[in-house]
Amino acid sequence: MDGSLAVETGRRTTLKAPIGCVGVGLHSGLRASLTLRPAAAGSGIVFHRTDLGIDLPATFDMVGDTRLCTALVDPARPQARVGTIEHVMAAFAACGIDDVLVEVDGPEVPIMDGSAAPFLFLIDCAGKSESPAPRRRVKVLKTIRVEDEHGAWAELAPTATPGFEAHLAIDFAGTAIGRQEMSLRVTESAFRAVLADSRTFTLAADIERLRAAGLARGGSLSNAVVVDGDAVLNPGGLRHANEFVRHKLLDVVGDLALAGAPLHACFRGERSGHALNNRLLRALFADSTAWRWEEDESLVLPFSRPLAMREVVAA
């Protein structure tokens, strides 16, 4: 049986050894160094700005910017931020990594090739280590839905089958992207085979506007798919005919990993992006009747208190 996004509650997992990489930030254009380190059971996923000495827990209520990426921001110190976390978070979620310290020496995670595949490679090289502590998951009990002013929407609904299912549609009319839809039961093997190597993308017409706004300064054809009308400008073309919706679904996995624990739920979305994905988690945890903890009681140690993610606080 393959691993999954908490199909089985199991035990909390971290890395066996530290591992790192160096790249460039997609939006900042700055050199970025990333190191993944093992962490104690129950500590969760924490991003540490080594240049500032500041920790940023990877939870939905720490998200302070969703412009073309998901960024953790310390509300008391806006300069303390880590952006473009969604691809490495998706890799953690797919591999069942609960506890890890992510060290970054600047404001952004390196974009690598624009997908989650390089982060899976790092996790595979480091190896995984289970603790005696049980993993908890969040079971969605009723449908929660959010929409924006353009009619895009996202929802989480209960599902009888343990684990995480996702259904997403995107629509970029008049371009090589067009309308694409995908449904997937997101297990580790499915993530690796279907989503992991799909790259971020942009429209050529938007590049100068984005750079003028201080975004996409590190973007290139080596780390993003660029679409100009009905043409894909990358010399090698697409990795998959529907690479665009695959990548957007990869983003959903990474953004929803900020729940702080695996979800037992069904996600559905129409043109959903980082902003709606984060609003969806905020709406879920703001309603105490919409979710509950699930834990395999057979794994709880005698006289121990169950470990939990960072307390959820609705913003």
N, C-alpha and C positions, 0 to 999 in steps of 0.2 A: 504494500500500500504506500502511495507516495505521500510526501508531506503536504500540508495545506495551511490555509489561513485559519487555523484553529478548528479544523474538522474534529479533531480530538483535543480535549483540553490539555493533556500532557503536562510536562514540567517546563519551568522557565529555562530559557536557553540563552547563552551568551557565546562569545567567540573563544576559541582555545588560545589564540595568540594575537598580538597586535599586528597590524598590517597597514600600509599606507600607499598613497599615490600622489602625483603632482599633475596639475593641469591648468586650465584657464577658466575663469568665471565667465559664463555665457553673457551676463549683462554688464558686469563691471569691466571685463576685459583684463582683469588683474590675474597674475600668477596665483594659483591657489594650491595649498598643500593640505591633504586630508589624511588623518590617521584614525583607524578604528581600533579601539582597545576593549578587552574584556571588562565587564563591570559586575558588581555584586548583584545577586538575585534580589529583585524588588526595586532596583534603582531606576529601571526604565531606560529609555533612550534619551540621552542628554548630549546636546551640542555644546562644546566648550571652545570659546574664542581664545586661543592661546596668546594672541597679541594683546588682548584686553584683560585676560584672567576672569572672564565672565561665563557662567553657565546659562544655557537656555534649554529648558526641558522641552522635548518634542511632543507637545500636547496642543490640541486645537485652540485653546484659549490664549496661547502664546503667539498665534499667527497675527502679524500686524501689517502684512502687505501681500496682496494676491495679484499684482500686476504682472501677468505673463510668467509667474512662478509662485511658489509658496515660500514665504519668508517668516522665520521666527524673529520677533522683535521684543526687546525688554522695554515695556512701556515707560519705565522711569529713566531709561537711557537709550533713546532712539538710535544712537550710533552703534549700540550693541545689537547686531542683527546677523542672521545667517540665512541667505537666500538660496533658492533652487535646491531645496532639500527633498523634493518629491520623488526623484529617481532613486536615491539611496534609501529613502523610507520604504519605497515599494519593494526594493530588494530585501530589506529586513523583514517586512511583512510576509513576503512569499517564502522566505527561508525559516520563518518562525523564530526570529531573533527578538528576544524580549528586552534584554539588558545589554547596553553597549555605550561606551563613551566615544563620541565622535569629535575629534579635535580638528579644528579648522583655524588657519592662521590669518583669515581675512573675512570679508563680508559675504562670501559665497562658496558653495561647494563646487569643485571643478566639474565642468559639464562633460568631460571625457568625449565620447562619440555621440552624445545626445540621447543615449538610451540608458537602461538599467543594467545592461549586460556586463559592463566593466565592474560594477559593484557586486554582482553575483560572483564574478571571478575572484574579487578580493575576499569575499566571504568563504568561498570554496577553498582558497589557498590558506586562509587562517584556520579553518575548521570550526566546528561547533561543539559546545560543551553544555551538558544539562546539569542543572542543580537539583537538589531534593525538593525545592519549592514548587508548588503547583501553579500552573498558568490559569489565570481567569480570563473569561471572555465576556463580551457585552452582548446579551440577547435582546434584540429589538422586539418589542411586544405589540406595537401598533404602528401604522404608517405615518411617517413624518415627511412633509413635502415643503420645499421652498421654491420660489419662482423669482425671476427678475423682470424688469420692465419691458424686455424684448421677447418675452414668452418662453425663454429657456427655463428649464426646471430640473430638479433632482429630488429623489425621494429614497428613503429607506423603509422597507416593509418587512414584516415577519416572514419567516420561511420555516417549513416543517423539516427540511433537510439541514442537518448541522453544517456549518461552514458559511462561505460567502459566495453569493452569486451576483453577477452584474450584467446589466443590459444597457447599452449606450448607443445613441444616435448622434451624428454630427452632420452639419450641412453648410458647405461653403459653395454656394451656387456660382456658376460661371467660372470655375477653376478646375484644375486637374483633380481636386479633392472631391468635389461634388457632395452627394449625400452618401454616408456610409453608416452601417449599423453592425453591432456585434453583441452576442450574448455568450457568456462564459461562466462556468463554475471555476472559480479561481483557486486552484490547487497549486502547489509548488511546481509540479511537472507541467501543468498548463501554462503557468506564468513563464517558465523557462522556454517552452516551445512556441508560445503564441505571442506574448507581450514583450519579453525582456529586451529584444534587440531592436525594437521599433523606436525611431528617433523623433525628437522634437521637430517642429516645422514652423515655417512662417511664409508670408506672402512677400514677394519681392517688392511690391508697391509700398509695403509698410516699413521697410528697413530703414530708410532715411529718417522717417518720422520717429521711429523707436530710438535711433541713435541720438537724435536731437533731444529726446526726453531722458537721455542717460541710460538707455537700455540697449541690449543686443550688441554691446561694444566688443564682445569676445566671440560673436557668432561668425561662422564660416561654413562653407560647404563640407567641411570635415566633421562638423558637430551638429548640423541641422539640415533638414530637407527644405529647400527653397523652391516655392511654386510661383511661376509667372504665367498667369492666365491658365491655359490648358497644358502648360509645359512644366516639367520637373527639371530644374537646372543642374542638379547634381550629376556629374559625369557617369557615375555608376547606376543612376536611376534609383528606384525604390527597392527596398529589401522584401517588401510584400505589396501586393496590389492594393490592399487596404491598410497600409502602414499607418495612415493618419488616425483612423479610429482605434487601431491597436495602441498607438501611443497615448491617445486621450484616455483610454481605459487603464493604461499603465499609471497615468497621473491620478486617476480615481483611486487606485489601490494605494498609492503613496500618500495622497491627501487624507484618505480615511484611516490610514495607519495612525494618524494623530489623535484618534480616539483614545490612545494609550493602552489599548488591549485589542485583541482580535474581535471582529464583529461576527455574530451569528445573525445574518440578515440578507436581504435581497436589495441590491441597489438598482435603481432605474433612473436614467437621465436622458434629457433631450437638450443637446448643445450645452451641456454643463461644463464648467471650467473650474479653476482653482477657487474663485470667489464663492460660487454656489456650493462647491464641495465643503468648504469651511463653514458656510452658513448652515448647511445641513447638519453638521456635527453640533454646532451651537444650539440649533433648534432641538435636536434629539436630547441632549443632556440638560436642556432647560426644562424639559417635561419629565418629571420623575416617574410618571406612569407609563412612559414610552419604552423603558428599558429596565433590565435587571442584570445583576452579575450571575454568571454561571461558573461553577468550579467542580472539578472531579473530587468529591469528598474523600475518596479512597486514597488520594495522594497527599492529603493534609497530615502533617506530622503531629503526633500526640502533643497536646499542651501548647501548640504553636498558634499564632494568630495568622490568618491567611494574608499573604502579601498582596498588595494592590498597586494599581497605577497611581500617579499623582492625583489628588482629589480633583474631580471635575467641578469647575466653577463656571456657570454661564456668564458670558460677558454682557 
